């Protein structure tokens, strides 16, 4: 399988998941809508965004929640997603949908989008507090969003908490979230994936 990614973007969650699962996934970074071999990325991803997962048979998955779940299901013993048919699996889907729509799209997309009007950007930033209030309540005293172990939902949230720190959102207002973030930043797969992606960003900046 090939994972098309942009360094430190949402595709980092899929990179982390592939490492957690121990899957032989080749990570290919795109730049300016070009693949690492100079190809047109729009031929792989019709909308030009990441992640895109090219399966061994050539088919493409191009939405974060589906890519994350596919990778998790490719290595069930890693426990990155509850089994299909269980209530916990639907809780995972529920959580992934919330993260992708309410946190990723509604907040971060509007804050980072250079085309966003100032009013739109400020309105999005104002949503951090109620959204993180909800996530803190969801975590409670636990270390994971779903169940009692690390899942793809945690991989996704860790990435977006990195973005929040970049935007100088004070996570100390939500001690459970701050502790959660620091805990998972130490996971070997997170450390490795972020190291590779930061190195790629530094290479581009050189």
N, C-alpha and C positions, 0 to 999 in steps of 0.2 A: 504494500500500500504506500501511497505517497500523500503527504499532508502539505498542502500549500498554505503558507503562513506569511504573516508580516510581523516583524519582531516587536514583542511586547504589546501586541494588539490582543483582541479577544481570542485569536487562534492559539495563544499561549496556553489556554485551558486544555485544548486538544493535544498540544505538545506534552504537557504535564501528564495527561491521561495516558498517552501512548507509552511514556516512560514508566508510569506506575504499573501499567499492565504488562510491561516487558514485551511489547509487540515490535516486530521488525518493520517499523514505519520510517520511511525516508522523509525527512523534513526539507521542503524546498521553499526558500524564501522568494517572495515576489518583490519587485521594485518598479514603481511607475507603470504598473499594470503589465509588466513583463516578467516572465519566468526566469529562473536562474540560467537557462540556456538561450535566452533571448526570444522565447516564444510569446505569442499574444495571450495574455492571461484570460482575456474575454472568451477565448476558445474553450477554456476550462470552466470558468465561472461567468455565466451570462451577465451577472450584475457587477462583476469585478471585485467582489468582496471576499474576505476570508472568514472562517476557514473553508477550504475545499478538500475533501478526501477522495482521492482516486483509488477505487477498489482494484483488486487484482484482475477483475474482468473488464476494467475500463470504465465502469459506471462511476458517476460522481455524486457525492453528497455535499451539499453546500449551505447547510444551516447548522449553526453551532450546536443546538440541542440534539439534532439527529446524528451529527458527527460524534459527539461525546458519547451518546448511548451506543452507537455502533461499535466504537472502540472498546467500551466497557463490556459489551456482550461478546466481543471477540476473545476476551480473556476472563471468563466468568469466575475463575478461581481467585482473581485479584479482588473481587468484591466491590467493584467500583459502581455497580448499579444493582439494586435488588432484583430478584428473579421476576420475570414476566408473570402476570397473574396474581401477584401479591399486592396488598394495599400499599405496601412501602414503595412499590414501583410507581404507582400512580401518584404517590406523594412526591417522588422524585420528579416526575413529569410536571406536576403542579409547580414545584420549586423552580425547575429550569425555565418554565414559561414565565414565571414571575420575574426571574432574574433577567431574562432576555428582553422582556417588554417594558417592565416598570423601571428597572435599574439601568440596563444597558441602553435601550432605545429611547426611553422617555427622558432620562437624565443625561447620561454620558454622551449620547449622540448629539444632543442639542448643545451641550456645553463645549464639546470639542469641534463641532462643525463650524468651519470658518465662515460659512454662509448664514449662520444663525444671527438673527437680529439681537441687539443687546438685551431687549426685553425678554426675548425667548430664552436667551442664555441665563439671565437672572432668574426667570421663573423656574427653569430646570434646576438651578442650584438650590432654590428654596425647597425643592422636594427631597433633598438629602436628609433633612431632619426627620420628617415622618417616615421615610423609607427605612432609614437606619434604626429608628425606634421600633419599627415592625420586625426587622431582621434580628435585633437584639432580643426582642421578646421571643421570637421563633427559636433562637439558639438557647435561650434560658440559661441554664448552668452547664450546658453541653458544649462539646467541641466540634459538632458536626451538624449540618443542616438537615440531613435525613438519616434516621437510624443511629447506630452506634459506631459507625466507622466512616472513613473518608470515602466520599463518592465524587462523581463528576460534577455534582452541584458545588461541592467545596472547591474543586479546581477552578470553576468559573468565578465564584465569588472572590477567591483570593486574587485573581487577576484584576477584578474591578476595584478591590480595596487598594491594590497598587496604584490604580488611577486616582482614587480618592486622595491618597497621600500626595501624589504628584500635584493635585489641585489644592493642596494644603487644607483639606478637610480634617478637622481635629477629631480623630477617632477616639481620643481620650474621653470625649463626651459619652461614649458608649464603651465602657470598660470591657464588656464581654466581647465586643467586636474587635477591639484593639488586641486583646489577649488571643483571640481566635486567629487573627491575622499573623501575629508574631509566631504563634505555634506552628502554623502551616507553612510559613516562610522557611522553616527549618527542615521541612520534609526533603529527603534526598532528591526526589524527582522534581520538586519545585526549584531547588537550588540548581540542579543541573540544567533544566530547561531555561531558567532565567539567565544562567551564565552563558549559554549558547546564544540566546537572543540578544543579550546586552552586547556580546562580542560582535554580533552582526551589525548592531546599531553603531557601535564604535568604528567598525570597518568602514561603514558608509560615511561617517562624519570625518574620517581621516583625509 
